[in-house]
Amino acid sequence: MDIEIKEHFMEAWTKYFPDCELPIASFYTNELNNVEFPNAPKPNSKGFTCIFSQIAPVRKGRARAFNMENLGCFGSFLPFGFTTEITEDVRNYVCNVERVKKSYEHFNSMYEHRPPKQATGKYLVFKRWDTLEEQDNPQVVFFFGNQDVITGLHGLANFDSMTPYDVIAPFGTGCDSIIGYPMHELASDQPKAVLGPLDPSVRINFKPDISTFSAPWSKFLSMLNNMNESFLATDSWANIKSRFSKIK
């Protein structure tokens, strides 16, 4: 990636979102390039480990890479693109265990509207923004933040849009919200950012006031380029910005 973009964002983020958590960049690759490939976690009492638990070290600056060999939840295989097969286990879990889709018919129709997409590399890498290197090629950038942070990102994503729909909140897993849908948006003529996670089974891993906001790379770049001329430079945002230092 262009290191100037990395530095530009760091400066802008510190200016307009002081004391807020840096985002995570994610991308497919066939080479680890010294990124940690952790062992598969041991099953917990529920029989799986959520990706948001697995990437907790990434939020602290430790880059990690994943694929089917070390992902702790089989539900992440499909949204992360490491399989395109919709298995009976997945259908049963979504419809009969989680009960978030009314029937198999409803579940199948969901994937007819958005067919599974194959991963374009052997690994899916997660890196905190400040640890990105020139060899990296970010495809998606996602943020963790409270409602004030999400408000700023939402407004910025819509700042140069000709419609009011440049941020979406489609149904899906937490994995879908940070990776699955944004990766699909990369091929769109008008790529949209994605809010989440709205999966009830994932929310237990989050503080009540924290959400995610995930942007495909082209949308992220437009947001970055618009920061200085947007509402972020107004007194209204300055009042909101003053509350960031109180976040714990």
ROSE-4610 file (N, C-alpha, C; in Angstrom, 1 decimal, always signed):
// ROSE-4610
residu = [M/M/M/D/D/D/I/I/I/E/E/E/I/I/I/K/K/K/E/E/E/H/H/H/F/F/F/M/M/M/E/E/E/A/A/A/W/W/W/T/T/T/K/K/K/Y/Y/Y/F/F/F/P/P/P/D/D/D/C/C/C/E/E/E/L/L/L/P/P/P/I/I/I/A/A/A/S/S/S/F/F/F/Y/Y/Y/T/T/T/N/N/N/E/E/E/L/L/L/N/N/N/N/N/N/V/V/V/E/E/E/F/F/F/P/P/P/N/N/N/A/A/A/P/P/P/K/K/K/P/P/P/N/N/N/S/S/S/K/K/K/G/G/G/F/F/F/T/T/T/C/C/C/I/I/I/F/F/F/S/S/S/Q/Q/Q/I/I/I/A/A/A/P/P/P/V/V/V/R/R/R/K/K/K/G/G/G/R/R/R/A/A/A/R/R/R/A/A/A/F/F/F/N/N/N/M/M/M/E/E/E/N/N/N/L/L/L/G/G/G/C/C/C/F/F/F/G/G/G/S/S/S/F/F/F/L/L/L/P/P/P/F/F/F/G/G/G/F/F/F/T/T/T/T/T/T/E/E/E/I/I/I/T/T/T/E/E/E/D/D/D/V/V/V/R/R/R/N/N/N/Y/Y/Y/V/V/V/C/C/C/N/N/N/V/V/V/E/E/E/R/R/R/V/V/V/K/K/K/K/K/K/S/S/S/Y/Y/Y/E/E/E/H/H/H/F/F/F/N/N/N/S/S/S/M/M/M/Y/Y/Y/E/E/E/H/H/H/R/R/R/P/P/P/P/P/P/K/K/K/Q/Q/Q/A/A/A/T/T/T/G/G/G/K/K/K/Y/Y/Y/L/L/L/V/V/V/F/F/F/K/K/K/R/R/R/W/W/W/D/D/D/T/T/T/L/L/L/E/E/E/E/E/E/Q/Q/Q/D/D/D/N/N/N/P/P/P/Q/Q/Q/V/V/V/V/V/V/F/F/F/F/F/F/F/F/F/G/G/G/N/N/N/Q/Q/Q/D/D/D/V/V/V/I/I/I/T/T/T/G/G/G/L/L/L/H/H/H/G/G/G/L/L/L/A/A/A/N/N/N/F/F/F/D/D/D/S/S/S/M/M/M/T/T/T/P/P/P/Y/Y/Y/D/D/D/V/V/V/I/I/I/A/A/A/P/P/P/F/F/F/G/G/G/T/T/T/G/G/G/C/C/C/D/D/D/S/S/S/I/I/I/I/I/I/G/G/G/Y/Y/Y/P/P/P/M/M/M/H/H/H/E/E/E/L/L/L/A/A/A/S/S/S/D/D/D/Q/Q/Q/P/P/P/K/K/K/A/A/A/V/V/V/L/L/L/G/G/G/P/P/P/L/L/L/D/D/D/P/P/P/S/S/S/V/V/V/R/R/R/I/I/I/N/N/N/F/F/F/K/K/K/P/P/P/D/D/D/I/I/I/S/S/S/T/T/T/F/F/F/S/S/S/A/A/A/P/P/P/W/W/W/S/S/S/K/K/K/F/F/F/L/L/L/S/S/S/M/M/M/L/L/L/N/N/N/N/N/N/M/M/M/N/N/N/E/E/E/S/S/S/F/F/F/L/L/L/A/A/A/T/T/T/D/D/D/S/S/S/W/W/W/A/A/A/N/N/N/I/I/I/K/K/K/S/S/S/R/R/R/F/F/F/S/S/S/K/K/K/I/I/I/K/K/K]
num = [1/1/1/2/2/2/3/3/3/4/4/4/5/5/5/6/6/6/7/7/7/8/8/8/9/9/9/10/10/10/11/11/11/12/12/12/13/13/13/14/14/14/15/15/15/16/16/16/17/17/17/18/18/18/19/19/19/20/20/20/21/21/21/22/22/22/23/23/23/24/24/24/25/25/25/26/26/26/27/27/27/28/28/28/29/29/29/30/30/30/31/31/31/32/32/32/33/33/33/34/34/34/35/35/35/36/36/36/37/37/37/38/38/38/39/39/39/40/40/40/41/41/41/42/42/42/43/43/43/44/44/44/45/45/45/46/46/46/47/47/47/48/48/48/49/49/49/50/50/50/51/51/51/52/52/52/53/53/53/54/54/54/55/55/55/56/56/56/57/57/57/58/58/58/59/59/59/60/60/60/61/61/61/62/62/62/63/63/63/64/64/64/65/65/65/66/66/66/67/67/67/68/68/68/69/69/69/70/70/70/71/71/71/72/72/72/73/73/73/74/74/74/75/75/75/76/76/76/77/77/77/78/78/78/79/79/79/80/80/80/81/81/81/82/82/82/83/83/83/84/84/84/85/85/85/86/86/86/87/87/87/88/88/88/89/89/89/90/90/90/91/91/91/92/92/92/93/93/93/94/94/94/95/95/95/96/96/96/97/97/97/98/98/98/99/99/99/100/100/100/101/101/101/102/102/102/103/103/103/104/104/104/105/105/105/106/106/106/107/107/107/108/108/108/109/109/109/110/110/110/111/111/111/112/112/112/113/113/113/114/114/114/115/115/115/116/116/116/117/117/117/118/118/118/119/119/119/120/120/120/121/121/121/122/122/122/123/123/123/124/124/124/125/125/125/126/126/126/127/127/127/128/128/128/129/129/129/130/130/130/131/131/131/132/132/132/133/133/133/134/134/134/135/135/135/136/136/136/137/137/137/138/138/138/139/139/139/140/140/140/141/141/141/142/142/142/143/143/143/144/144/144/145/145/145/146/146/146/147/147/147/148/148/148/149/149/149/150/150/150/151/151/151/152/152/152/153/153/153/154/154/154/155/155/155/156/156/156/157/157/157/158/158/158/159/159/159/160/160/160/161/161/161/162/162/162/163/163/163/164/164/164/165/165/165/166/166/166/167/167/167/168/168/168/169/169/169/170/170/170/171/171/171/172/172/172/173/173/173/174/174/174/175/175/175/176/176/176/177/177/177/178/178/178/179/179/179/180/180/180/181/181/181/182/182/182/183/183/183/184/184/184/185/185/185/186/186/186/187/187/187/188/188/188/189/189/189/190/190/190/191/191/191/192/192/192/193/193/193/194/194/194/195/195/195/196/196/196/197/197/197/198/198/198/199/199/199/200/200/200/201/201/201/202/202/202/203/203/203/204/204/204/205/205/205/206/206/206/207/207/207/208/208/208/209/209/209/210/210/210/211/211/211/212/212/212/213/213/213/214/214/214/215/215/215/216/216/216/217/217/217/218/218/218/219/219/219/220/220/220/221/221/221/222/222/222/223/223/223/224/224/224/225/225/225/226/226/226/227/227/227/228/228/228/229/229/229/230/230/230/231/231/231/232/232/232/233/233/233/234/234/234/235/235/235/236/236/236/237/237/237/238/238/238/239/239/239/240/240/240/241/241/241/242/242/242/243/243/243/244/244/244/245/245/245/246/246/246/247/247/247/248/248/248]
x = [+0.8/+0.0/+0.9/+0.3/+0.9/+1.1/+2.3/+2.5/+2.0/+2.0/+1.4/+0.0/-0.8/-2.2/-2.3/-1.4/-1.4/-1.1/-0.1/+0.2/-0.9/-1.4/-2.5/-3.7/-4.1/-5.2/-4.8/-3.6/-3.3/-3.4/-3.0/-3.1/-4.5/-5.3/-6.7/-7.5/-7.2/-7.9/-7.6/-6.4/-6.0/-6.7/-6.8/-7.4/-8.9/-9.6/-11.1/-11.7/-10.9/-11.4/-10.3/-10.0/-8.9/-9.3/-8.3/-8.5/-9.4/-9.7/-10.6/-9.7/-10.2/-9.5/-9.2/-8.0/-7.7/-8.4/-8.7/-9.4/-8.5/-9.1/-8.4/-8.5/-7.4/-7.5/-7.4/-8.1/-8.1/-8.0/-7.3/-7.1/-6.7/-6.9/-6.5/-5.1/-4.4/-3.0/-2.6/-1.6/-1.1/+0.2/+0.7/+1.9/+1.7/+2.2/+2.0/+2.9/+4.1/+4.9/+5.1/+5.4/+5.7/+4.4/+3.2/+2.0/+1.7/+1.3/+1.1/-0.1/+0.1/-1.0/-1.3/-2.2/-2.4/-2.9/-2.7/-3.3/-4.8/-5.5/-7.0/-7.3/-8.2/-8.6/-9.3/-9.1/-9.9/-11.3/-12.2/-13.7/-14.1/-14.9/-15.3/-16.6/-17.3/-18.5/-19.6/-19.6/-20.5/-20.1/-18.8/-18.3/-17.7/-17.5/-16.9/-16.3/-15.4/-14.8/-15.1/-15.7/-16.1/-14.8/-14.9/-13.8/-13.5/-14.5/-14.2/-13.3/-13.4/-12.5/-11.1/-11.1/-9.8/-9.0/-9.7/-9.0/-8.8/-9.1/-8.8/-7.4/-6.4/-5.0/-4.7/-5.4/-5.2/-5.5/-6.6/-6.9/-5.8/-5.0/-3.8/-2.5/-2.6/-1.5/-0.8/-1.3/-0.7/-1.5/-0.8/-1.5/-1.7/-2.8/-3.1/-3.7/-3.5/-4.0/-4.9/-5.9/-6.8/-7.2/-7.6/-8.3/-9.1/-9.5/-10.4/-9.6/-8.2/-7.4/-7.5/-7.7/-7.6/-8.7/-9.7/-10.9/-11.7/-12.1/-12.7/-14.2/-14.8/-16.3/-16.6/-17.3/-17.5/-18.5/-19.2/-20.0/-19.3/-18.0/-17.2/-16.6/-16.7/-16.1/-16.8/-18.1/-18.8/-18.7/-18.9/-18.7/-17.3/-16.3/-14.9/-14.5/-15.3/-15.0/-14.1/-14.0/-13.1/-13.9/-15.2/-16.0/-17.2/-17.7/-18.9/-20.1/-19.8/-20.9/-21.7/-23.0/-24.0/-24.4/-23.9/-24.1/-25.4/-25.8/-26.9/-26.7/-25.4/-25.1/-25.3/-25.0/-25.2/-26.6/-27.4/-28.8/-29.5/-29.2/-29.8/-29.4/-28.2/-27.7/-28.5/-28.5/-29.2/-30.7/-31.3/-32.8/-33.3/-32.6/-33.1/-32.4/-31.2/-30.5/-30.5/-29.9/-30.0/-31.4/-32.1/-33.5/-33.6/-32.7/-32.7/-33.2/-33.5/-34.2/-35.4/-36.6/-37.8/-37.8/-37.2/-37.2/-36.0/-35.8/-34.7/-35.0/-36.2/-36.6/-36.1/-36.3/-35.9/-34.3/-33.7/-32.3/-31.7/-32.2/-31.7/-31.9/-33.0/-33.3/-32.3/-31.8/-30.8/-29.6/-29.1/-27.9/-28.2/-29.4/-29.7/-29.6/-29.9/-29.7/-28.3/-27.5/-26.0/-25.3/-24.9/-24.3/-22.9/-22.5/-21.2/-20.1/-19.1/-17.9/-16.7/-15.9/-14.6/-13.5/-12.8/-11.7/-10.6/-10.0/-9.0/-7.6/-7.4/-6.1/-6.2/-5.0/-5.0/-5.3/-5.0/-5.1/-6.0/-6.7/-7.4/-6.6/-6.0/-5.1/-5.9/-5.6/-6.2/-5.0/-4.9/-3.9/-4.4/-4.0/-4.4/-3.7/-4.4/-4.0/-2.5/-2.1/-0.7/+0.4/+0.0/+1.0/+1.0/+0.3/+0.3/+1.7/+2.1/+3.4/+3.2/+4.2/+4.1/+3.7/+4.0/+3.7/+2.2/+1.5/+0.1/-0.8/-2.0/-2.9/-4.3/-4.7/-6.0/-7.1/-8.1/-9.4/-10.6/-10.5/-11.6/-11.0/-11.6/-11.2/-12.4/-12.3/-13.4/-13.0/-14.0/-13.8/-14.7/-14.2/-15.0/-15.3/-16.5/-16.8/-18.1/-18.3/-19.6/-20.4/-21.6/-22.5/-22.0/-21.1/-20.5/-19.6/-18.8/-17.8/-18.6/-19.6/-20.4/-21.1/-21.6/-22.2/-21.3/-20.0/-19.1/-18.8/-18.6/-18.2/-19.4/-20.6/-21.8/-22.0/-21.8/-22.0/-20.9/-19.7/-18.6/-18.8/-19.3/-19.6/-20.6/-21.6/-22.6/-22.4/-21.2/-20.9/-20.9/-20.3/-20.2/-21.1/-22.1/-23.1/-24.2/-24.7/-25.8/-27.1/-27.0/-28.2/-28.0/-29.1/-29.0/-28.7/-28.1/-28.0/-26.6/-25.6/-24.2/-23.7/-24.6/-24.3/-25.5/-25.2/-26.2/-26.1/-27.2/-27.2/-27.9/-27.4/-28.0/-28.0/-28.9/-28.9/-27.7/-27.1/-26.0/-25.3/-24.3/-23.5/-22.5/-21.9/-20.9/-19.8/-19.4/-18.4/-18.8/-20.1/-20.6/-20.5/-20.8/-20.8/-19.4/-18.3/-17.0/-16.3/-16.6/-15.8/-16.7/-17.7/-18.5/-19.1/-20.0/-20.7/-19.7/-18.8/-17.8/-17.0/-16.6/-15.8/-16.7/-18.0/-18.9/-19.0/-19.0/-19.2/-18.0/-16.8/-15.7/-16.0/-16.9/-17.2/-18.3/-18.9/-20.0/-19.6/-20.5/-20.2/-20.4/-21.1/-21.3/-21.1/-19.9/-19.6/-20.1/-20.7/-21.3/-20.6/-20.7/-20.1/-21.2/-20.8/-21.7/-21.6/-22.8/-22.9/-23.1/-22.7/-22.9/-22.3/-22.1/-22.8/-24.2/-25.1/-26.5/-27.0/-26.0/-26.3/-26.4/-27.6/-27.7/-26.7/-26.2/-25.3/-23.9/-23.6/-22.3/-22.3/-23.4/-23.5/-22.9/-23.0/-22.5/-21.0/-20.3/-18.8/-18.6/-19.6/-19.5/-20.0/-19.4/-20.1/-21.3/-22.4/-23.6/-23.6/-22.6/-22.6/-21.6/-21.0/-20.0/-20.6/-20.3/-20.7/-19.5/-19.7/-18.7/-19.1/-18.2/-18.4/-17.4/-17.7/-16.8/-16.9/-15.8/-15.8/-14.9/-15.4/-14.5/-13.5/-12.4/-11.2/-11.6/-12.3/-12.6/-13.5/-14.4/-15.3/-14.4/-13.5/-12.6/-11.8/-11.2/-10.4/-11.2/-12.4/-13.3/-13.6/-13.8/-14.1/-12.9/-11.7/-10.4/-10.2/-10.4/-10.2/-11.2/-12.3/-13.3/-13.3/-12.4/-12.5/-12.4/-11.4/-11.1/-12.2/-13.0/-14.0/-15.4/-15.5/-16.8/-17.2/-18.3/-18.8/-17.8/-16.8/-15.8/-15.0/-15.1/-14.3/-15.3/-16.5/-17.4/-17.4/-18.1/-18.2/-19.1/-20.1/-20.9/-20.1/-19.2/-18.4/-17.4/-16.9/-16.0/-16.6/-17.9/-18.6/-18.7/-18.9/-19.0/-17.6/-16.6/-15.2/-14.7/-15.2/-14.7/-15.1/-16.1/-16.5/-15.6/-14.8/-14.0/-13.0/-12.5/-11.5/-12.0/-13.4/-14.0/-14.3/-14.0/-14.3/-13.3/-13.9/-13.0/-13.2]
y = [-1.2/+0.0/+1.2/+2.3/+3.6/+4.1/+4.2/+4.6/+6.0/+6.8/+8.2/+8.1/+7.2/+7.0/+6.6/+5.7/+5.3/+6.5/+7.3/+8.4/+9.5/+9.7/+10.7/+10.3/+9.1/+8.7/+8.8/+8.4/+8.6/+10.0/+10.9/+12.4/+12.8/+12.4/+12.8/+12.2/+10.9/+10.2/+10.8/+11.2/+11.8/+13.2/+13.9/+15.2/+15.2/+14.3/+14.3/+13.3/+12.2/+11.2/+10.9/+11.9/+11.7/+10.7/+9.9/+8.9/+7.7/+7.7/+6.6/+5.4/+4.2/+3.0/+3.1/+2.7/+2.6/+1.5/+1.6/+0.5/-0.6/-1.7/-2.9/-3.0/-3.2/-3.5/-5.0/-5.5/-6.9/-7.1/-8.2/-8.5/-10.0/-10.5/-11.9/-11.9/-12.9/-13.0/-14.5/-14.8/-16.2/-16.3/-15.2/-15.2/-14.6/-15.2/-14.7/-13.5/-13.4/-12.3/-11.9/-13.0/-12.8/-12.5/-12.6/-12.4/-13.7/-13.6/-14.8/-15.6/-16.9/-17.8/-18.6/-18.2/-18.9/-20.3/-21.1/-22.4/-22.3/-23.3/-23.3/-23.3/-22.6/-22.5/-23.8/-24.2/-25.4/-25.0/-25.9/-25.6/-25.2/-24.2/-23.8/-24.5/-24.1/-24.8/-24.8/-23.8/-23.7/-24.5/-24.9/-25.7/-24.8/-23.5/-22.7/-21.5/-20.8/-19.5/-18.5/-17.4/-16.3/-15.6/-15.2/-14.5/-13.2/-12.6/-11.4/-11.6/-12.8/-13.2/-13.5/-14.1/-14.5/-13.2/-12.2/-11.0/-10.0/-10.3/-9.4/-9.0/-9.9/-9.4/-8.4/-8.5/-7.6/-6.2/-6.0/-4.7/-4.1/-5.0/-4.5/-4.4/-4.6/-4.4/-5.7/-6.9/-8.1/-8.6/-8.5/-9.0/-10.5/-10.9/-12.4/-12.7/-14.0/-14.5/-15.8/-16.0/-17.1/-17.8/-19.0/-19.8/-20.9/-21.9/-22.9/-23.8/-23.7/-24.5/-24.0/-22.7/-22.2/-21.3/-21.1/-20.4/-21.2/-20.6/-21.3/-21.5/-21.0/-21.1/-21.5/-22.6/-23.1/-22.1/-21.2/-20.3/-19.1/-19.0/-18.0/-18.4/-19.8/-20.3/-19.6/-19.6/-19.1/-17.6/-16.7/-15.3/-14.9/-15.6/-15.3/-15.9/-16.7/-17.1/-18.4/-19.1/-20.2/-21.5/-21.4/-22.4/-21.6/-22.2/-21.6/-22.6/-23.7/-24.7/-24.4/-24.3/-24.1/-25.4/-25.8/-27.1/-27.2/-28.5/-28.7/-28.3/-28.4/-28.0/-26.5/-25.7/-24.2/-23.9/-24.5/-24.3/-24.6/-25.7/-26.2/-25.2/-24.8/-23.9/-22.6/-22.0/-20.7/-20.7/-21.8/-21.8/-22.5/-23.5/-24.2/-24.0/-23.6/-23.3/-21.8/-21.0/-19.5/-19.0/-19.6/-19.2/-17.8/-17.4/-16.0/-16.0/-17.2/-17.3/-18.2/-17.8/-18.6/-20.0/-20.2/-21.5/-21.7/-22.9/-23.2/-22.4/-22.3/-21.5/-20.1/-19.5/-18.1/-18.0/-19.0/-19.0/-19.2/-20.1/-20.3/-19.1/-18.4/-17.2/-16.1/-16.0/-15.0/-15.2/-16.4/-16.6/-16.6/-16.7/-16.5/-15.0/-14.1/-12.7/-12.3/-13.0/-12.7/-14.0/-14.5/-15.8/-15.8/-16.9/-17.0/-16.7/-16.0/-15.6/-16.2/-16.8/-17.5/-16.5/-16.9/-16.1/-16.0/-14.9/-14.7/-15.0/-15.5/-15.9/-17.0/-17.6/-18.7/-18.2/-17.0/-16.4/-15.2/-14.9/-13.7/-13.0/-11.9/-11.2/-10.0/-9.9/-8.7/-8.0/-6.7/-5.8/-4.5/-4.1/-2.8/-1.8/-0.7/+0.3/+0.7/+1.0/+1.5/+0.4/-0.9/-1.9/-2.3/-1.6/-1.9/-1.6/-2.4/-2.2/-2.0/-1.6/-1.3/-2.5/-3.7/-4.9/-5.3/-4.7/-5.0/-4.4/-5.0/-4.6/-4.6/-3.6/-3.6/-3.7/-4.5/-4.5/-4.0/-4.2/-3.7/-3.1/-2.0/-1.4/-1.3/-1.9/-1.8/-1.2/-0.6/+0.2/-0.4/-0.2/-0.5/+0.9/+1.2/+2.5/+2.6/+3.6/+3.9/+4.7/+5.2/+5.8/+7.1/+7.8/+9.1/+8.8/+7.7/+7.3/+6.9/+6.0/+5.5/+6.7/+7.7/+8.8/+9.5/+9.7/+10.4/+9.6/+8.3/+7.5/+7.4/+7.3/+7.2/+8.5/+9.6/+10.9/+11.0/+10.6/+10.7/+9.8/+8.6/+7.7/+8.2/+9.0/+9.6/+11.0/+11.5/+12.9/+13.2/+12.3/+12.5/+11.6/+11.0/+10.1/+10.9/+10.4/+11.0/+10.4/+9.4/+8.8/+8.8/+8.5/+8.5/+7.1/+6.2/+4.8/+4.2/+5.0/+4.5/+3.8/+3.6/+2.7/+1.8/+0.5/-0.5/-1.3/-2.0/-2.9/-4.1/-4.9/-6.1/-7.3/-8.2/-9.3/-10.2/-10.7/-11.6/-11.9/-12.6/-12.9/-11.7/-11.7/-10.7/-10.7/-11.9/-12.1/-11.4/-11.6/-10.9/-9.4/-8.8/-7.4/-6.8/-7.5/-6.9/-7.3/-8.5/-9.0/-9.4/-10.2/-10.8/-9.8/-8.9/-7.9/-6.9/-6.3/-5.3/-5.9/-7.2/-7.8/-7.8/-8.1/-8.1/-6.7/-5.7/-4.3/-3.9/-4.5/-4.1/-4.1/-5.0/-5.1/-4.2/-3.5/-2.6/-1.3/-0.8/+0.6/+1.7/+1.4/+2.4/+1.6/+1.3/+0.5/+1.1/+0.3/+0.8/+0.3/+1.1/+0.7/-0.1/-0.9/-1.8/-1.7/-1.5/-1.5/-2.9/-3.0/-4.3/-4.3/-5.4/-6.6/-6.7/-7.2/-7.2/-8.7/-9.6/-11.0/-11.1/-11.6/-11.7/-12.5/-13.6/-14.5/-13.9/-12.8/-12.2/-11.0/-10.4/-9.2/-9.5/-10.7/-11.1/-10.8/-10.7/-10.4/-8.9/-8.1/-6.6/-5.9/-4.8/-3.9/-3.4/-3.1/-2.7/-1.5/-0.6/+0.7/+0.6/-0.5/-0.6/-1.4/-0.8/-1.4/-1.4/-2.0/-2.0/-1.2/-0.7/+0.0/-0.4/-1.1/-1.7/-1.1/-0.6/+0.0/-0.7/-1.0/-1.5/-0.4/-0.8/+0.1/+1.4/+1.3/+2.5/+3.5/+2.9/+3.8/+4.4/+3.6/+4.1/+5.3/+5.2/+6.2/+7.5/+7.4/+8.6/+9.2/+8.4/+9.0/+9.8/+9.2/+9.8/+11.1/+11.1/+12.3/+13.4/+13.1/+14.1/+14.7/+14.1/+14.5/+16.0/+16.7/+18.1/+19.0/+18.6/+19.5/+19.2/+18.2/+17.7/+18.4/+17.9/+18.4/+18.2/+17.3/+17.1/+18.3/+19.3/+20.6/+21.6/+21.3/+22.2/+22.3/+23.3/+23.4/+22.3/+21.8/+20.8/+19.5/+19.2/+18.0/+18.2/+19.4/+19.7/+19.4/+19.7/+19.4/+17.9/+17.1/+15.7/+15.1/+15.7/+15.2/+15.4/+16.4/+16.7/+15.5/+14.7/+13.6/+12.4/+12.3/+11.1/+10.9/+11.9/+11.8/+11.1/+11.0/+10.5/+9.0/+8.5/+7.1/+6.2/+5.2/+4.2/+2.8]
z = [+0.0/+0.0/+0.0/-0.3/-0.4/+1.1/+1.6/+3.0/+3.2/+2.2/+2.4/+2.8/+2.3/+2.7/+4.1/+4.5/+5.9/+6.9/+6.5/+7.4/+7.3/+6.2/+6.0/+6.9/+6.9/+7.8/+9.2/+9.6/+11.0/+11.5/+10.7/+11.1/+11.2/+10.2/+10.1/+11.3/+11.6/+12.6/+14.0/+14.2/+15.5/+15.6/+14.5/+14.5/+14.7/+14.1/+14.1/+15.0/+15.4/+16.3/+17.3/+18.1/+19.1/+20.1/+20.5/+21.6/+21.2/+19.9/+19.5/+18.9/+19.0/+18.6/+17.1/+16.7/+15.3/+14.6/+13.3/+12.6/+12.3/+11.8/+11.3/+9.8/+9.2/+7.7/+7.5/+6.5/+6.2/+4.7/+4.3/+2.9/+2.8/+1.6/+1.2/+0.7/+1.0/+0.5/+0.5/-0.3/-0.4/+0.4/+1.0/+1.8/+3.2/+4.2/+5.5/+5.8/+5.2/+5.4/+6.9/+7.7/+9.1/+10.0/+9.4/+10.2/+10.9/+12.2/+13.0/+12.4/+12.3/+12.0/+13.2/+14.1/+15.4/+15.2/+16.2/+16.3/+16.4/+15.9/+16.1/+17.6/+18.0/+19.5/+19.9/+21.1/+21.7/+21.8/+21.5/+21.6/+23.0/+23.1/+24.4/+24.7/+25.8/+26.2/+25.1/+24.2/+23.1/+21.9/+21.9/+20.8/+19.7/+19.9/+18.9/+19.6/+18.9/+19.3/+18.2/+18.6/+17.7/+17.2/+15.9/+15.3/+16.0/+16.7/+17.4/+18.6/+19.2/+20.2/+19.6/+18.5/+17.9/+17.4/+17.0/+16.6/+17.7/+18.9/+20.0/+20.1/+19.8/+19.8/+18.7/+17.6/+16.5/+16.9/+17.7/+18.2/+19.1/+19.6/+20.4/+19.6/+18.3/+17.5/+16.9/+17.2/+16.8/+15.5/+14.4/+13.2/+13.2/+12.6/+12.6/+11.2/+10.8/+9.6/+9.9/+9.1/+9.3/+8.0/+8.1/+7.1/+7.8/+7.0/+7.6/+8.6/+8.6/+9.5/+10.9/+11.1/+12.5/+12.9/+12.0/+12.4/+13.5/+14.5/+15.6/+15.5/+14.4/+14.2/+12.8/+12.6/+11.2/+10.5/+11.3/+10.7/+9.9/+10.2/+9.5/+8.2/+7.9/+6.6/+5.4/+5.4/+4.3/+4.1/+5.1/+4.9/+4.6/+5.0/+4.8/+3.4/+2.8/+1.4/+1.3/+2.5/+2.4/+2.0/+1.9/+1.2/+0.6/-0.5/-1.1/-0.9/-0.2/+0.0/+1.2/+1.0/+2.1/+2.6/+3.8/+4.3/+5.1/+5.3/+6.2/+7.6/+8.1/+9.4/+9.6/+8.6/+8.6/+8.6/+7.7/+7.7/+9.0/+9.5/+10.8/+11.9/+12.0/+13.1/+13.0/+11.8/+11.6/+11.9/+11.4/+11.5/+12.7/+13.2/+14.4/+15.7/+15.7/+16.9/+17.2/+16.3/+16.5/+16.3/+15.4/+15.1/+14.6/+13.7/+13.1/+11.7/+11.1/+9.9/+10.1/+9.5/+9.8/+9.2/+8.1/+7.5/+6.6/+6.1/+5.1/+3.9/+3.5/+2.3/+2.4/+3.6/+3.8/+3.8/+4.4/+4.4/+3.0/+2.2/+0.9/+0.0/+0.2/-0.6/-0.3/+0.9/+1.3/+0.5/+0.3/-0.5/-2.0/-2.4/-3.8/-4.2/-3.2/-3.4/-3.3/-2.5/-2.4/-2.4/-3.6/-3.7/-3.0/-2.4/-1.7/-2.7/-2.1/-3.0/-2.5/-3.4/-3.1/-2.6/-1.6/-1.1/-2.3/-2.4/-3.5/-3.0/-1.8/-1.3/-0.3/+0.0/+1.0/+2.4/+2.7/+4.1/+4.0/+5.1/+5.4/+6.5/+6.2/+7.2/+7.8/+9.1/+9.9/+10.5/+10.2/+10.8/+11.3/+12.5/+13.0/+12.0/+11.8/+10.8/+10.9/+12.1/+12.3/+12.1/+11.9/+11.7/+10.2/+9.3/+7.9/+7.3/+6.3/+5.7/+4.2/+3.5/+2.1/+1.3/+1.7/+1.0/+1.1/+2.0/+2.2/+1.2/+1.0/+0.0/+0.7/+1.5/+2.2/+1.2/+1.6/+0.8/+1.5/+2.9/+3.7/+5.0/+5.4/+6.7/+7.6/+8.8/+9.7/+11.1/+11.7/+12.9/+14.0/+15.2/+16.4/+17.1/+17.4/+18.0/+18.7/+19.5/+20.1/+19.1/+19.6/+18.7/+18.1/+18.9/+18.3/+17.2/+17.4/+16.3/+15.1/+15.3/+14.2/+13.5/+14.2/+13.6/+12.7/+13.1/+12.2/+11.0/+11.1/+10.0/+9.0/+9.6/+8.7/+7.9/+8.6/+7.9/+6.8/+7.1/+6.2/+4.9/+5.2/+4.1/+3.1/+3.6/+2.8/+2.3/+2.7/+2.3/+0.8/+0.0/-1.4/-2.2/-1.5/-2.2/-2.9/-4.0/-4.7/-4.2/-3.3/-2.7/-1.2/-0.4/+1.0/+1.5/+0.6/+1.0/+0.9/+1.2/+1.1/+2.3/+3.3/+4.4/+4.6/+4.7/+4.8/+6.0/+6.4/+7.6/+7.2/+6.3/+5.8/+6.9/+6.8/+7.7/+7.4/+8.5/+8.3/+9.6/+9.6/+10.8/+11.1/+12.2/+12.5/+11.5/+11.1/+10.0/+8.7/+8.4/+7.2/+7.3/+8.5/+8.6/+8.4/+8.9/+8.8/+7.5/+7.0/+5.8/+4.7/+4.9/+3.8/+2.9/+3.5/+2.7/+2.1/+2.9/+2.3/+1.2/+1.3/+0.2/-1.1/-0.9/-2.1/-2.7/-1.8/-2.2/-3.1/-3.0/-3.8/-5.3/-5.7/-7.1/-7.5/-6.6/-6.9/-7.6/-8.4/-9.0/-8.0/-6.9/-5.8/-4.5/-4.2/-3.0/-1.7/-0.8/+0.4/+1.6/+2.7/+4.0/+4.7/+5.7/+6.3/+7.8/+8.4/+9.9/+10.5/+11.7/+12.4/+13.8/+14.4/+14.1/+14.7/+13.9/+14.4/+14.6/+14.6/+14.9/+16.4/+17.0/+18.4/+19.1/+18.4/+19.0/+19.1/+18.3/+18.3/+19.3/+19.6/+20.4/+21.8/+22.3/+23.6/+23.7/+22.6/+22.6/+22.6/+22.6/+22.5/+23.7/+24.1/+25.1/+24.4/+25.2/+24.6/+23.7/+23.9/+23.1/+22.0/+21.7/+20.6/+19.4/+18.2/+17.0/+16.0/+14.9/+13.9/+12.6/+11.9/+10.7/+9.7/+8.6/+7.7/+6.3/+5.8/+4.4/+3.5/+2.3/+1.2/+0.9/+0.3/+0.2/-0.6/-1.7/-2.4/-1.6/-0.9/+0.0/+1.1/+1.7/+2.7/+2.2/+1.0/+0.4/+0.2/-0.3/-0.5/+0.8/+1.9/+3.2/+3.7/+3.5/+3.9/+3.2/+1.9/+1.1/+1.4/+2.0/+2.2/+3.7/+4.5/+5.9/+6.1/+5.5/+5.8/+5.3/+4.3/+3.8/+4.3/+5.1/+5.6/+6.9/+7.5/+8.8/+9.9/+9.7/+10.7/+11.1/+10.2/+10.5/+11.1/+11.5/+12.0/+13.6/+14.1/+15.6/+16.1/+15.3/+15.8/+16.1/+15.1/+15.4/+16.5/+16.6/+17.7/+19.1/+19.2/+20.5/+20.7/+19.6/+19.8/+20.1/+19.3/+19.5/+20.9/+21.6/+22.9/+23.9/+23.5/+24.4/+24.2/+23.2/+22.9/+24.0/+24.6/+25.7/+26.9/+27.0/+28.2/+28.0/+26.8/+26.5/+27.3/+27.9/+28.7/+28.1]
